[in-house]
Amino acid sequence: MQFVPHAIPDDGLLALTVAGPISKLGVLLNSWRFYSGNVSGHNKVDCFQTKEINIESIGAISTPVEVDGEYLGETPVKCWIHDQALRILVPEE
């Protein structure tokens, strides 16, 4: 499934997919988009790329935050990219 088809692992940017309110039936009828990489083709879905993002709740109640299937905690949350923080070594054959 491709929830963030515009993500490029080594471009130094966070890739975000933001979905507005979609009914359960709407999700079911558009589930093919997850497999085709066309999730941004839905009029209530937007895709972005950025160096950092601040996530805050509206009102006094905090909002749970999940990233890539992992629970990070609750709002407020600040996420950013550390340039060249991960080095990958590929052995020569």
VOLO-822432 format. One record per atom (N, C-alpha, C, O, CB): residue number from 1; atom name; x, y, z. Coordinates in steps of 0.001 Angstrom, whole numbers. Each point is the difference from the previous one (the first is absolute). Glycine has a CB too. Layout:
BEGIN
r num=NUM	atome=CA	px=X	py=Y	pz=Z
...
***
This chain:
BEGIN
r num=1	atome=N	px=840	py=-1183	pz=0
r num=1	atome=CA	px=-840	py=1183	pz=0
r num=1	atome=C	px=882	py=1242	pz=0
r num=1	atome=O	px=1058	py=28	pz=628
r num=1	atome=CB	px=-2894	py=-1270	pz=588
r num=2	atome=N	px=1389	py=2254	pz=-1919
r num=2	atome=CA	px=792	py=1214	pz=-170
r num=2	atome=C	px=-758	py=1206	pz=559
r num=2	atome=O	px=-706	py=696	pz=-731
r num=2	atome=CB	px=1809	py=-1682	pz=-1320
r num=3	atome=N	px=-947	py=1223	pz=3350
r num=3	atome=CA	px=-651	py=1152	pz=620
r num=3	atome=C	px=762	py=1286	pz=-264
r num=3	atome=O	px=-583	py=1084	pz=23
r num=3	atome=CB	px=-320	py=-2587	pz=1735
r num=4	atome=N	px=2204	py=1392	pz=-2007
r num=4	atome=CA	px=850	py=1168	pz=-242
r num=4	atome=C	px=837	py=-278	pz=-1259
r num=4	atome=O	px=1221	py=-139	pz=86
r num=4	atome=CB	px=-1131	py=725	pz=2424
r num=5	atome=N	px=-743	py=-667	pz=-3671
r num=5	atome=CA	px=721	py=-388	pz=-1215
r num=5	atome=C	px=1036	py=1015	pz=-463
r num=5	atome=O	px=864	py=-334	pz=-810
r num=5	atome=CB	px=-2873	py=-912	pz=173
r num=6	atome=N	px=1940	py=2471	pz=1131
r num=6	atome=CA	px=935	py=1046	pz=-414
r num=6	atome=C	px=1263	py=36	pz=866
r num=6	atome=O	px=857	py=863	pz=-194
r num=6	atome=CB	px=-2808	py=452	pz=-625
r num=7	atome=N	px=2071	py=-2244	pz=1770
r num=7	atome=CA	px=1170	py=-30	pz=881
r num=7	atome=C	px=1241	py=-475	pz=-759
r num=7	atome=O	px=-45	py=-978	pz=-746
r num=7	atome=CB	px=-1459	py=537	pz=2718
r num=8	atome=N	px=2597	py=1150	pz=-1765
r num=8	atome=CA	px=1297	py=-372	pz=-571
r num=8	atome=C	px=948	py=-158	pz=1188
r num=8	atome=O	px=285	py=977	pz=692
r num=8	atome=CB	px=-699	py=269	pz=-2932
r num=9	atome=N	px=903	py=-2459	pz=2486
r num=9	atome=CA	px=753	py=-267	pz=1225
r num=9	atome=C	px=1236	py=876	pz=217
r num=9	atome=O	px=380	py=243	pz=1146
r num=9	atome=CB	px=-1197	py=-2532	pz=-1361
r num=10	atome=N	px=1443	py=2761	pz=-845
r num=10	atome=CA	px=1264	py=722	pz=170
r num=10	atome=C	px=-49	py=1464	pz=-446
r num=10	atome=O	px=1041	py=583	pz=-304
r num=10	atome=CB	px=86	py=-2753	pz=-12
r num=11	atome=N	px=-2320	py=2773	pz=272
r num=11	atome=CA	px=-54	py=1391	pz=-444
r num=11	atome=C	px=70	py=1014	pz=1142
r num=11	atome=O	px=20	py=1205	pz=-252
r num=11	atome=CB	px=-1346	py=-1995	pz=-1670
r num=12	atome=N	px=1363	py=320	pz=3180
r num=12	atome=CA	px=114	py=900	pz=1137
r num=12	atome=C	px=-1294	py=697	pz=386
r num=12	atome=O	px=18	py=989	pz=734
r num=12	atome=CB	px=2299	py=-671	pz=-1408
r num=13	atome=N	px=-3449	py=-835	pz=177
r num=13	atome=CA	px=-1290	py=616	pz=307
r num=13	atome=C	px=-945	py=-1008	pz=637
r num=13	atome=O	px=59	py=-1194	pz=-291
r num=13	atome=CB	px=256	py=2788	pz=-1614
r num=14	atome=N	px=-1193	py=-1096	pz=2781
r num=14	atome=CA	px=-1084	py=-815	pz=532
r num=14	atome=C	px=-1123	py=-2	pz=-1029
r num=14	atome=O	px=-341	py=1054	pz=-537
r num=14	atome=CB	px=966	py=-516	pz=2955
r num=15	atome=N	px=-1194	py=-1678	pz=-2697
r num=15	atome=CA	px=-1146	py=-97	pz=-898
r num=15	atome=C	px=-1248	py=-211	pz=849
r num=15	atome=O	px=-39	py=-887	pz=853
r num=15	atome=CB	px=1470	py=-64	pz=-2742
r num=16	atome=N	px=-2440	py=1764	pz=1652
r num=16	atome=CA	px=-1223	py=-38	pz=787
r num=16	atome=C	px=-1198	py=-218	pz=-900
r num=16	atome=O	px=-88	py=578	pz=-1083
r num=16	atome=CB	px=1118	py=927	pz=2788
r num=17	atome=N	px=-1952	py=-2339	pz=-1256
r num=17	atome=CA	px=-1295	py=-156	pz=-648
r num=17	atome=C	px=-1052	py=379	pz=1028
r num=17	atome=O	px=-57	py=-594	pz=1077
r num=17	atome=CB	px=893	py=-1253	pz=-2647
r num=18	atome=N	px=-1662	py=2822	pz=1252
r num=18	atome=CA	px=-1014	py=497	pz=918
r num=18	atome=C	px=-1366	py=-239	pz=-633
r num=18	atome=O	px=-279	py=467	pz=-1104
r num=18	atome=CB	px=1862	py=1289	pz=2064
r num=19	atome=N	px=-2435	py=-2499	pz=-233
r num=19	atome=CA	px=-1346	py=-288	pz=-489
r num=19	atome=C	px=-1020	py=766	pz=811
r num=19	atome=O	px=57	py=9	pz=1229
r num=19	atome=CB	px=668	py=-2278	pz=-1985
r num=20	atome=N	px=-1646	py=2904	pz=84
r num=20	atome=CA	px=-1113	py=676	pz=654
r num=20	atome=C	px=-1064	py=-1018	pz=375
r num=20	atome=O	px=230	py=-1206	pz=-97
r num=20	atome=CB	px=242	py=3321	pz=-1189
r num=21	atome=N	px=-1632	py=-1638	pz=1711
r num=21	atome=CA	px=-1055	py=-936	pz=400
r num=21	atome=C	px=-528	py=-796	pz=-1196
r num=21	atome=O	px=-512	py=568	pz=-965
r num=21	atome=CB	px=-111	py=985	pz=2833
r num=22	atome=N	px=757	py=-2869	pz=-1783
r num=22	atome=CA	px=-483	py=-914	pz=-1038
r num=22	atome=C	px=-811	py=-1079	pz=704
r num=22	atome=O	px=446	py=-558	pz=1002
r num=22	atome=CB	px=1556	py=1012	pz=-2547
r num=23	atome=N	px=-3172	py=-746	pz=1034
r num=23	atome=CA	px=-855	py=-1021	pz=620
r num=23	atome=C	px=629	py=-1381	pz=-161
r num=23	atome=O	px=892	py=-197	pz=-825
r num=23	atome=CB	px=-2942	py=1599	pz=363
r num=24	atome=N	px=1574	py=-2351	pz=1260
r num=24	atome=CA	px=487	py=-1376	pz=-122
r num=24	atome=C	px=-268	py=-544	pz=-1392
r num=24	atome=O	px=843	py=-693	pz=-570
r num=24	atome=CB	px=-1232	py=336	pz=3015
r num=25	atome=N	px=-770	py=664	pz=-2994
r num=25	atome=CA	px=-326	py=-437	pz=-1361
r num=25	atome=C	px=946	py=657	pz=-1001
r num=25	atome=O	px=443	py=-642	pz=-952
r num=25	atome=CB	px=-2861	py=321	pz=1604
r num=26	atome=N	px=2728	py=1598	pz=-439
r num=26	atome=CA	px=929	py=704	pz=-880
r num=26	atome=C	px=1380	py=-625	pz=14
r num=26	atome=O	px=644	py=-116	pz=-1042
r num=26	atome=CB	px=-1927	py=2194	pz=1426
r num=27	atome=N	px=1744	py=-2487	pz=806
r num=27	atome=CA	px=1307	py=-676	pz=105
r num=27	atome=C	px=-50	py=-1324	pz=-753
r num=27	atome=O	px=918	py=-328	pz=-752
r num=27	atome=CB	px=-476	py=1413	pz=3000
r num=28	atome=N	px=-1517	py=-1843	pz=-2045
r num=28	atome=CA	px=-146	py=-1297	pz=-669
r num=28	atome=C	px=-12	py=157	pz=-1519
r num=28	atome=O	px=680	py=-743	pz=-708
r num=28	atome=CB	px=-1954	py=-112	pz=2690
r num=29	atome=N	px=511	py=1808	pz=-2478
r num=29	atome=CA	px=-104	py=198	pz=-1447
r num=29	atome=C	px=1291	py=533	pz=-623
r num=29	atome=O	px=220	py=-153	pz=-1202
r num=29	atome=CB	px=-2646	py=571	pz=1520
r num=30	atome=N	px=3273	py=201	pz=491
r num=30	atome=CA	px=1259	py=556	pz=-515
r num=30	atome=C	px=1224	py=-789	pz=430
r num=30	atome=O	px=1125	py=460	pz=-196
r num=30	atome=CB	px=-2198	py=1755	pz=217
r num=31	atome=N	px=883	py=-3394	pz=562
r num=31	atome=CA	px=1140	py=-785	pz=492
r num=31	atome=C	px=948	py=-408	pz=-1123
r num=31	atome=O	px=1177	py=-252	pz=257
r num=31	atome=CB	px=-2620	py=-585	pz=1591
r num=32	atome=N	px=964	py=768	pz=-3074
r num=32	atome=CA	px=876	py=-318	pz=-1131
r num=32	atome=C	px=1123	py=1029	pz=-137
r num=32	atome=O	px=1070	py=-313	pz=-522
r num=32	atome=CB	px=-3008	py=-783	pz=-644
r num=33	atome=N	px=1699	py=2314	pz=1631
r num=33	atome=CA	px=1020	py=1058	pz=-98
r num=33	atome=C	px=1234	py=-324	pz=844
r num=33	atome=O	px=1109	py=405	pz=-349
r num=33	atome=CB	px=-2934	py=1267	pz=-54
r num=34	atome=N	px=1641	py=-2402	pz=1518
r num=34	atome=CA	px=1131	py=-381	pz=845
r num=34	atome=C	px=952	py=-932	pz=-739
r num=34	atome=O	px=1207	py=28	pz=239
r num=34	atome=CB	px=-2654	py=236	pz=1783
r num=35	atome=N	px=916	py=-1079	pz=-2906
r num=35	atome=CA	px=813	py=-982	pz=-718
r num=35	atome=C	px=569	py=547	pz=-1307
r num=35	atome=O	px=1040	py=-461	pz=-471
r num=35	atome=CB	px=-2431	py=-1320	pz=1493
r num=36	atome=N	px=709	py=2763	pz=-1605
r num=36	atome=CA	px=463	py=550	pz=-1275
r num=36	atome=C	px=961	py=1172	pz=182
r num=36	atome=O	px=616	py=446	pz=-968
r num=36	atome=CB	px=-2762	py=-1177	pz=-45
r num=37	atome=N	px=2281	py=1233	pz=2241
r num=37	atome=CA	px=867	py=1155	pz=233
r num=37	atome=C	px=-674	py=1311	pz=-344
r num=37	atome=O	px=667	py=1027	pz=-126
r num=37	atome=CB	px=1275	py=-2473	pz=-327
r num=38	atome=N	px=-3273	py=1425	pz=296
r num=38	atome=CA	px=-748	py=1194	pz=-392
r num=38	atome=C	px=-828	py=555	pz=1151
r num=38	atome=O	px=-1077	py=554	pz=-222
r num=38	atome=CB	px=1002	py=-1421	pz=-2108
r num=39	atome=N	px=565	py=725	pz=3552
r num=39	atome=CA	px=-744	py=473	pz=1164
r num=39	atome=C	px=-239	py=1511	pz=-59
r num=39	atome=O	px=-1023	py=478	pz=491
r num=39	atome=CB	px=2009	py=-2349	pz=852
r num=40	atome=N	px=-74	py=2616	pz=-1926
r num=40	atome=CA	px=-156	py=1455	pz=-97
r num=40	atome=C	px=-1025	py=405	pz=-1053
r num=40	atome=O	px=-332	py=1180	pz=-113
r num=40	atome=CB	px=2693	py=-940	pz=846
r num=41	atome=N	px=-2867	py=-1199	pz=-1504
r num=41	atome=CA	px=-1025	py=298	pz=-1002
r num=41	atome=C	px=-1371	py=247	pz=606
r num=41	atome=O	px=-902	py=487	pz=-681
r num=41	atome=CB	px=2183	py=-1861	pz=-911
r num=42	atome=N	px=-1444	py=1044	pz=2864
r num=42	atome=CA	px=-1276	py=250	pz=689
r num=42	atome=C	px=-74	py=1476	pz=378
r num=42	atome=O	px=998	py=587	pz=415
r num=42	atome=CB	px=-1070	py=-2970	pz=482
r num=43	atome=N	px=-1109	py=2982	pz=-1040
r num=43	atome=CA	px=-114	py=1447	pz=240
r num=43	atome=C	px=111	py=394	pz=1477
r num=43	atome=O	px=129	py=1185	pz=307
r num=43	atome=CB	px=-1556	py=-1084	pz=-2325
r num=44	atome=N	px=1380	py=-1072	pz=2936
r num=44	atome=CA	px=158	py=312	pz=1425
r num=44	atome=C	px=1360	py=-427	pz=542
r num=44	atome=O	px=204	py=-22	pz=1214
r num=44	atome=CB	px=-2664	py=-223	pz=-953
r num=45	atome=N	px=3385	py=-93	pz=-1144
r num=45	atome=CA	px=1339	py=-434	pz=410
r num=45	atome=C	px=1036	py=935	pz=-619
r num=45	atome=O	px=-51	py=298	pz=-1193
r num=45	atome=CB	px=-717	py=-2718	pz=1388
r num=46	atome=N	px=1704	py=2876	pz=626
r num=46	atome=CA	px=1092	py=852	pz=-468
r num=46	atome=C	px=1326	py=-627	pz=389
r num=46	atome=O	px=116	py=-609	pz=1064
r num=46	atome=CB	px=-1561	py=2670	pz=-871
r num=47	atome=N	px=2439	py=-1915	pz=-1047
r num=47	atome=CA	px=1347	py=-510	pz=267
r num=47	atome=C	px=968	py=1173	pz=38
r num=47	atome=O	px=-73	py=916	pz=-819
r num=47	atome=CB	px=-459	py=-3134	pz=-296
r num=48	atome=N	px=1436	py=2170	pz=2079
r num=48	atome=CA	px=961	py=1082	pz=197
r num=48	atome=C	px=1386	py=-585	pz=251
r num=48	atome=O	px=141	py=-1176	pz=337
r num=48	atome=CB	px=-1957	py=2673	pz=589
r num=49	atome=N	px=2829	py=-662	pz=-1095
r num=49	atome=CA	px=1372	py=-313	pz=404
r num=49	atome=C	px=542	py=1226	pz=725
r num=49	atome=O	px=-232	py=1133	pz=-421
r num=49	atome=CB	px=597	py=-2748	pz=-1543
r num=50	atome=N	px=366	py=1376	pz=3065
r num=50	atome=CA	px=494	py=1109	pz=803
r num=50	atome=C	px=1229	py=-432	pz=785
r num=50	atome=O	px=267	py=-1195	pz=130
r num=50	atome=CB	px=-2589	py=2143	pz=34
r num=51	atome=N	px=3064	py=8	pz=355
r num=51	atome=CA	px=1155	py=-283	pz=858
r num=51	atome=C	px=-415	py=-238	pz=1441
r num=51	atome=O	px=636	py=-778	pz=711
r num=51	atome=CB	px=778	py=2160	pz=-2216
r num=52	atome=N	px=-2491	py=-708	pz=1948
r num=52	atome=CA	px=-469	py=-211	pz=1374
r num=52	atome=C	px=-1491	py=288	pz=75
r num=52	atome=O	px=-560	py=696	pz=-846
r num=52	atome=CB	px=2830	py=-87	pz=1773
r num=53	atome=N	px=-2903	py=-1162	pz=112
r num=53	atome=CA	px=-1429	py=216	pz=205
r num=53	atome=C	px=-285	py=73	pz=1499
r num=53	atome=O	px=573	py=-754	pz=786
r num=53	atome=CB	px=-1124	py=-450	pz=-2954
r num=54	atome=N	px=-329	py=2106	pz=2549
r num=54	atome=CA	px=-491	py=114	pz=1371
r num=54	atome=C	px=-1452	py=-454	pz=0
r num=54	atome=O	px=-809	py=490	pz=-788
r num=54	atome=CB	px=2404	py=1435	pz=1341
r num=55	atome=N	px=-1925	py=-2859	pz=328
r num=55	atome=CA	px=-1358	py=-524	pz=93
r num=55	atome=C	px=-568	py=415	pz=1350
r num=55	atome=O	px=562	py=-321	pz=1048
r num=55	atome=CB	px=-24	py=-1653	pz=-2573
r num=56	atome=N	px=-1649	py=2684	pz=1489
r num=56	atome=CA	px=-647	py=465	pz=1218
r num=56	atome=C	px=-1478	py=-362	pz=-48
r num=56	atome=O	px=-560	py=-208	pz=-1076
r num=56	atome=CB	px=2226	py=2098	pz=1306
r num=57	atome=N	px=-2300	py=-1965	pz=950
r num=57	atome=CA	px=-1431	py=-259	pz=46
r num=57	atome=C	px=-765	py=1304	pz=-67
r num=57	atome=O	px=515	py=1074	pz=310
r num=57	atome=CB	px=-125	py=-3153	pz=1022
r num=58	atome=N	px=-1623	py=1946	pz=-1744
r num=58	atome=CA	px=-906	py=1141	pz=47
r num=58	atome=C	px=-807	py=-162	pz=1280
r num=58	atome=O	px=-693	py=-1003	pz=176
r num=58	atome=CB	px=567	py=1247	pz=-2743
r num=59	atome=N	px=209	py=721	pz=3447
r num=59	atome=CA	px=-696	py=-95	pz=1275
r num=59	atome=C	px=895	py=-562	pz=1088
r num=59	atome=O	px=1214	py=-104	pz=-174
r num=59	atome=CB	px=-3346	py=-189	pz=-1055
r num=60	atome=N	px=1531	py=-70	pz=2348
r num=60	atome=CA	px=761	py=-419	pz=1174
r num=60	atome=C	px=332	py=-1487	pz=22
r num=60	atome=O	px=861	py=-426	pz=771
r num=60	atome=CB	px=-1952	py=2261	pz=440
r num=61	atome=N	px=429	py=-2625	pz=-2037
r num=61	atome=CA	px=218	py=-1452	pz=24
r num=61	atome=C	px=1147	py=-359	pz=-940
r num=61	atome=O	px=-5	py=383	pz=-1170
r num=61	atome=CB	px=-2438	py=-789	pz=1707
r num=62	atome=N	px=3437	py=-339	pz=-15
r num=62	atome=CA	px=1133	py=-402	pz=-844
r num=62	atome=C	px=-439	py=-1105	pz=-957
r num=62	atome=O	px=-970	py=-715	pz=251
r num=62	atome=CB	px=2608	py=1340	pz=1577
r num=63	atome=N	px=-904	py=-743	pz=-2927
r num=63	atome=CA	px=-306	py=-961	pz=-1048
r num=63	atome=C	px=1109	py=-1039	pz=-81
r num=63	atome=O	px=1175	py=366	pz=-7
r num=63	atome=CB	px=-2468	py=1380	pz=-1268
r num=64	atome=N	px=952	py=-3043	pz=1211
r num=64	atome=CA	px=1037	py=-1022	pz=-174
r num=64	atome=C	px=685	py=160	pz=-1359
r num=64	atome=O	px=-648	py=333	pz=-992
r num=64	atome=CB	px=-643	py=-1912	pz=2483
r num=65	atome=N	px=2594	py=1340	pz=-1529
r num=65	atome=CA	px=773	py=134	pz=-1233
r num=65	atome=C	px=654	py=-1340	pz=-321
r num=65	atome=O	px=671	py=-599	pz=840
r num=65	atome=CB	px=-251	py=3065	pz=-392
r num=66	atome=N	px=-632	py=-2922	pz=-1679
r num=66	atome=CA	px=581	py=-1248	pz=-491
r num=66	atome=C	px=785	py=308	pz=-1261
r num=66	atome=O	px=-484	py=716	pz=-877
r num=66	atome=CB	px=-1401	py=-2102	pz=1866
r num=67	atome=N	px=3096	py=847	pz=-1087
r num=67	atome=CA	px=832	py=202	pz=-1183
r num=67	atome=C	px=487	py=-1356	pz=-476
r num=67	atome=O	px=625	py=-747	pz=753
r num=67	atome=CB	px=87	py=3055	pz=23
r num=68	atome=N	px=-999	py=-2616	pz=-2017
r num=68	atome=CA	px=456	py=-1249	pz=-613
r num=68	atome=C	px=-400	py=-1218	pz=841
r num=68	atome=O	px=767	py=-952	pz=144
r num=68	atome=CB	px=1156	py=2199	pz=-1173
r num=69	atome=N	px=-3140	py=-1194	pz=1578
r num=69	atome=CA	px=-506	py=-1115	pz=778
r num=69	atome=C	px=456	py=-43	pz=1446
r num=69	atome=O	px=-368	py=-917	pz=735
r num=69	atome=CB	px=298	py=-282	pz=-2830
r num=70	atome=N	px=861	py=2170	pz=2516
r num=70	atome=CA	px=526	py=23	pz=1368
r num=70	atome=C	px=-603	py=1172	pz=777
r num=70	atome=O	px=-49	py=1125	pz=-496
r num=70	atome=CB	px=2201	py=-2198	pz=-291
r num=71	atome=N	px=-2604	py=799	pz=1992
r num=71	atome=CA	px=-554	py=1034	pz=863
r num=71	atome=C	px=1141	py=857	pz=549
r num=71	atome=O	px=913	py=-516	pz=644
r num=71	atome=CB	px=-2887	py=-968	pz=-36
r num=72	atome=N	px=1918	py=2799	pz=-864
r num=72	atome=CA	px=1043	py=914	pz=471
r num=72	atome=C	px=-353	py=679	pz=1311
r num=72	atome=O	px=892	py=410	pz=744
r num=72	atome=CB	px=-267	py=-43	pz=-3098
r num=73	atome=N	px=-1874	py=-245	pz=2638
r num=73	atome=CA	px=-444	py=715	pz=1187
r num=73	atome=C	px=-1179	py=873	pz=-357
r num=73	atome=O	px=-806	py=-337	pz=-868
r num=73	atome=CB	px=3122	py=306	pz=1826
r num=74	atome=N	px=-2407	py=1158	pz=-277
r num=74	atome=CA	px=-1113	py=914	pz=-239
r num=74	atome=C	px=515	py=1383	pz=-349
r num=74	atome=O	px=1157	py=336	pz=255
r num=74	atome=CB	px=-2589	py=-1650	pz=1317
r num=75	atome=N	px=562	py=2096	pz=-2153
r num=75	atome=CA	px=359	py=1349	pz=-394
r num=75	atome=C	px=317	py=844	pz=1225
r num=75	atome=O	px=-527	py=-258	pz=1082
r num=75	atome=CB	px=-915	py=52	pz=-3121
r num=76	atome=N	px=2291	py=1204	pz=1884
r num=76	atome=CA	px=677	py=441	pz=-1213
r num=76	atome=C	px=1219	py=-865	pz=-345
r num=76	atome=O	px=670	py=-534	pz=883
r num=76	atome=CB	px=-1464	py=2843	pz=-386
r num=77	atome=N	px=1062	py=-2433	pz=-1800
r num=77	atome=CA	px=1130	py=-775	pz=-501
r num=77	atome=C	px=711	py=822	pz=-1072
r num=77	atome=O	px=-642	py=641	pz=-833
r num=77	atome=CB	px=-535	py=-2846	pz=1337
r num=78	atome=N	px=2493	py=2181	pz=-475
r num=78	atome=CA	px=798	py=650	pz=-1044
r num=78	atome=C	px=871	py=-1073	pz=-627
r num=78	atome=O	px=727	py=-700	pz=704
r num=78	atome=CB	px=-725	py=2960	pz=498
r num=79	atome=N	px=-69	py=-2398	pz=-2535
r num=79	atome=CA	px=803	py=-986	pz=-737
r num=79	atome=C	px=862	py=743	pz=-1009
r num=79	atome=O	px=-432	py=984	pz=-601
r num=79	atome=CB	px=-1339	py=-2792	pz=894
r num=80	atome=N	px=2997	py=1323	pz=-471
r num=80	atome=CA	px=895	py=615	pz=-977
r num=80	atome=C	px=985	py=-1037	pz=-504
r num=80	atome=O	px=99	py=-1107	pz=528
r num=80	atome=CB	px=-337	py=3351	pz=587
r num=81	atome=N	px=955	py=-1856	pz=-2141
r num=81	atome=CA	px=1006	py=-863	pz=-639
r num=81	atome=C	px=1385	py=467	pz=431
r num=81	atome=O	px=308	py=1191	pz=-42
r num=81	atome=CB	px=-1827	py=-1632	pz=-1954
r num=82	atome=N	px=2345	py=-508	pz=2409
r num=82	atome=CA	px=1416	py=270	pz=249
r num=82	atome=C	px=759	py=-400	pz=-1261
r num=82	atome=O	px=46	py=-1178	pz=-353
r num=82	atome=CB	px=-270	py=797	pz=2886
r num=83	atome=N	px=810	py=1348	pz=-3202
r num=83	atome=CA	px=741	py=-288	pz=-1231
r num=83	atome=C	px=1151	py=-957	pz=263
r num=83	atome=O	px=766	py=182	pz=947
r num=83	atome=CB	px=-1387	py=2069	pz=-1830
r num=84	atome=N	px=739	py=-3249	pz=61
r num=84	atome=CA	px=1084	py=-988	pz=20
r num=84	atome=C	px=169	py=-655	pz=1379
r num=84	atome=O	px=1124	py=-302	pz=400
r num=84	atome=CB	px=19	py=1619	pz=-2197
r num=85	atome=N	px=-2237	py=-1539	pz=2521
r num=85	atome=CA	px=72	py=-606	pz=1328
r num=85	atome=C	px=108	py=-1521	pz=-72
r num=85	atome=O	px=423	py=-632	pz=967
r num=85	atome=CB	px=-1751	py=2545	pz=-75
r num=86	atome=N	px=960	py=-2496	pz=-1996
r num=86	atome=CA	px=33	py=-1444	pz=-158
r num=86	atome=C	px=941	py=-366	pz=-1145
r num=86	atome=O	px=-159	py=476	pz=-1125
r num=86	atome=CB	px=-2203	py=-667	pz=2014
r num=87	atome=N	px=3318	py=-637	pz=-595
r num=87	atome=CA	px=925	py=-437	pz=-1045
r num=87	atome=C	px=-259	py=-1475	pz=-289
r num=87	atome=O	px=-101	py=-819	pz=914
r num=87	atome=CB	px=1848	py=2529	pz=-201
r num=88	atome=N	px=-1850	py=-2025	pz=-1969
r num=88	atome=CA	px=-244	py=-1374	pz=-424
r num=88	atome=C	px=1196	py=-467	pz=-794
r num=88	atome=O	px=375	py=613	pz=-999
r num=88	atome=CB	px=-2877	py=-266	pz=957
r num=89	atome=N	px=3095	py=-1429	pz=489
r num=89	atome=CA	px=1167	py=-562	pz=-679
r num=89	atome=C	px=-441	py=-1231	pz=-792
r num=89	atome=O	px=-666	py=-889	pz=529
r num=89	atome=CB	px=2236	py=1753	pz=1287
r num=90	atome=N	px=-1193	py=-895	pz=-3062
r num=90	atome=CA	px=-318	py=-1133	pz=-853
r num=90	atome=C	px=1324	py=-678	pz=-365
r num=90	atome=O	px=858	py=616	pz=-633
r num=90	atome=CB	px=-2982	py=511	pz=-289
r num=91	atome=N	px=2290	py=-2385	pz=1318
r num=91	atome=CA	px=1264	py=-677	pz=-305
r num=91	atome=C	px=182	py=-223	pz=-1497
r num=91	atome=O	px=-953	py=-286	pz=-726
r num=91	atome=CB	px=841	py=-826	pz=2954
r num=92	atome=N	px=1335	py=1248	pz=-2660
r num=92	atome=CA	px=310	py=-277	pz=-1410
r num=92	atome=C	px=56	py=-1502	pz=-211
r num=92	atome=O	px=394	py=-753	pz=890
r num=92	atome=CB	px=895	py=2917	pz=-1104
r num=93	atome=N	px=-1681	py=-2578	pz=-955
r num=93	atome=CA	px=55	py=-1437	pz=-299
r num=93	atome=C	px=1212	py=-334	pz=-809
r num=93	atome=O	px=211	py=-1162	pz=-345
r num=93	atome=CB	px=-2666	py=1044	pz=418
***
